[in-house]
């Protein structure tokens, strides 16, 4: 009887180890799977990570969209961060420039990175940025304040159902990460 119990426990441990390894593997694969899913569906509102060439679009003066700007900070980022406007009305096909302001609140040099996102996510492919502080890491001197322009256009091919689009930036302090690399 004791030997039978030992065999059952051994089988149970093997099954549990298999489940643990399967869960770890699934968790490890989840990020690439999510990225592929977002690429296919257009969800997550990721914008291009590089500037696009400024092209010529036919401005659609018959349409007006609202573009909202949201700024936020990672809780560990000792910065002030804002945009010059919270929202604006615009015509697809016309280029606009909006300034963003960031200030290092410390007496130390800081490296920071802004991560953009667009809501609704399917509208992200129609927001074309020719200039953005989000394309590279920003270096701030102690107590430095920066004006950072974003130049963009909304592609006139944006579907009619999009009336309001939100462009959000979250700034992260990368000082320690950059120093270690």
C-alpha positions as CSV (number, residue, x, y, z in Angstrom):
1,X,0.0,0.0,0.0
2,X,2.8,2.4,0.8
3,X,4.5,1.7,-2.5
4,X,1.2,2.4,-4.4
5,X,0.8,5.8,-2.6
6,X,4.4,6.7,-3.5
7,X,3.7,5.9,-7.2
8,X,0.6,8.1,-7.2
9,X,2.5,11.0,-5.6
10,X,5.3,10.7,-8.2
11,X,2.7,10.8,-11.0
12,X,1.0,13.8,-9.4
13,X,4.4,15.6,-9.1
14,X,5.2,14.9,-12.7
15,X,1.8,16.2,-13.8
16,X,2.2,19.4,-11.7
17,X,5.7,20.0,-13.1
18,X,4.3,19.7,-16.6
19,X,1.6,22.2,-15.8
20,X,4.1,24.6,-14.3
21,X,6.4,24.3,-17.4
22,X,3.4,24.8,-19.7
23,X,2.3,27.9,-17.8
24,X,5.9,29.3,-17.9
25,X,6.1,28.6,-21.7
26,X,2.7,30.2,-22.3
27,X,3.6,33.3,-20.3
28,X,6.9,33.6,-22.1
29,X,5.2,33.4,-25.5
30,X,2.4,35.7,-24.6
31,X,4.2,39.0,-25.5
32,X,5.1,38.0,-29.1
33,X,1.6,36.5,-29.5
34,X,0.1,39.8,-28.3
35,X,2.3,41.8,-30.6
36,X,1.2,39.7,-33.6
37,X,-2.4,40.0,-32.6
38,X,-2.1,43.8,-32.3
39,X,-0.5,44.0,-35.7
40,X,-3.2,42.0,-37.3
41,X,-6.2,43.7,-35.6
42,X,-4.8,47.2,-35.3
43,X,-5.5,47.2,-31.6
44,X,-3.2,48.7,-28.9
45,X,-2.8,52.1,-30.7
46,X,0.9,51.8,-31.5
47,X,2.2,54.5,-33.7
48,X,5.1,54.4,-36.0
49,X,8.5,54.5,-34.2
50,X,10.2,56.6,-36.9
51,X,9.3,59.8,-38.7
52,X,7.5,59.6,-42.0
53,X,8.4,61.8,-45.0
54,X,6.2,64.8,-45.2
55,X,3.9,64.1,-48.2
56,X,1.3,65.9,-50.1
57,X,-2.3,65.2,-49.1
58,X,-5.5,66.7,-50.4
59,X,-6.8,68.6,-47.4
60,X,-10.4,67.5,-46.6
61,X,-12.0,70.8,-45.5
62,X,-15.4,69.2,-45.5
63,X,-14.4,67.0,-42.5
64,X,-13.4,68.1,-39.0
65,X,-11.9,65.7,-36.4
66,X,-11.1,66.4,-32.8
67,X,-7.6,65.3,-31.7
68,X,-7.1,65.1,-27.9
69,X,-3.7,65.2,-26.3
70,X,-3.1,63.3,-23.0
71,X,0.2,63.5,-21.1
72,X,1.1,61.3,-18.2
73,X,4.2,60.2,-16.3
74,X,5.4,56.9,-15.1
75,X,5.2,57.2,-11.3
76,X,9.0,57.1,-11.1
77,X,9.6,59.9,-13.6
78,X,10.5,63.1,-11.7
79,X,9.3,65.4,-14.5
80,X,6.6,67.9,-15.3
81,X,5.0,67.1,-18.6
82,X,2.2,68.8,-20.6
83,X,1.0,69.8,-24.0
84,X,0.2,73.4,-25.1
85,X,-3.4,72.3,-26.0
86,X,-5.6,69.6,-24.6
87,X,-7.6,69.2,-27.8
88,X,-7.9,70.7,-31.2
89,X,-10.1,70.6,-34.3
90,X,-8.4,69.6,-37.5
91,X,-8.9,68.8,-41.1
92,X,-7.5,65.5,-42.4
93,X,-4.7,66.1,-44.8
94,X,-3.4,69.3,-43.2
95,X,-0.2,69.4,-41.3
96,X,-0.2,70.6,-37.7
97,X,2.5,71.2,-35.0
98,X,1.8,71.0,-31.3
99,X,4.4,71.7,-28.7
100,X,4.9,69.6,-25.6
101,X,6.7,70.8,-22.5
102,X,8.8,68.7,-20.1
103,X,10.9,69.8,-17.1
104,X,13.4,67.8,-15.1
105,X,12.5,68.4,-11.5
106,X,15.8,67.0,-10.2
107,X,19.3,68.5,-9.8
108,X,20.7,65.5,-11.8
109,X,21.0,64.7,-15.5
110,X,18.1,62.5,-16.6
111,X,17.4,60.3,-19.7
112,X,13.7,59.9,-20.4
113,X,11.6,58.3,-23.1
114,X,8.0,59.1,-24.2
115,X,5.9,56.2,-25.3
116,X,2.9,57.2,-27.6
117,X,-0.4,55.5,-28.1
118,X,-3.5,56.3,-30.1
119,X,-7.1,55.6,-29.2
120,X,-9.1,54.2,-30.9
121,X,-6.2,51.8,-31.8
122,X,-7.4,51.4,-35.4
123,X,-6.9,55.1,-36.0
124,X,-3.2,54.8,-35.2
125,X,-2.3,53.9,-38.8
126,X,-3.8,57.2,-40.0
127,X,-1.8,59.5,-37.7
128,X,1.5,60.3,-39.5
129,X,4.2,62.0,-37.5
130,X,7.1,63.7,-39.4
131,X,8.7,65.0,-36.1
132,X,8.3,63.7,-32.6
133,X,10.3,63.7,-29.4
134,X,9.0,60.2,-28.9
135,X,11.3,58.9,-31.7
136,X,14.4,59.0,-29.4
137,X,15.4,59.2,-25.8
138,X,15.5,62.7,-24.4
139,X,18.4,63.9,-22.3
140,X,17.6,66.5,-19.6
141,X,20.2,68.6,-17.8
142,X,19.4,69.3,-14.1
143,X,16.2,71.4,-13.8
144,X,16.1,71.8,-17.6
145,X,12.8,72.7,-19.3
146,X,12.3,71.6,-22.9
147,X,9.9,72.5,-25.7
148,X,9.3,69.5,-27.9
149,X,7.3,69.8,-31.1
150,X,5.3,67.1,-32.7
151,X,4.5,67.6,-36.4
152,X,1.7,65.4,-37.8
153,X,-1.0,64.9,-40.3
154,X,-4.2,62.8,-40.2
155,X,-4.4,60.8,-43.4
156,X,-7.6,61.8,-45.3
157,X,-8.3,58.1,-45.8
158,X,-9.2,57.8,-42.1
159,X,-12.7,56.3,-42.0
160,X,-15.7,58.5,-41.4
161,X,-16.5,56.7,-38.1
162,X,-13.6,58.3,-36.4
163,X,-14.7,61.7,-35.0
164,X,-12.3,61.9,-32.0
165,X,-8.8,60.5,-31.8
166,X,-6.7,60.7,-28.7
167,X,-2.9,60.9,-28.8
168,X,-1.4,60.0,-25.5
169,X,2.2,60.1,-24.3
170,X,3.7,58.6,-21.1
171,X,7.2,59.6,-20.1
172,X,9.4,57.1,-18.4
173,X,12.7,57.8,-16.6
174,X,15.4,55.7,-18.3
175,X,18.4,57.1,-16.5
176,X,19.2,53.9,-14.5
177,X,18.4,51.6,-17.5
178,X,20.6,53.6,-19.8
179,X,23.5,53.8,-17.4
180,X,23.5,50.0,-16.9
181,X,23.6,49.4,-20.7
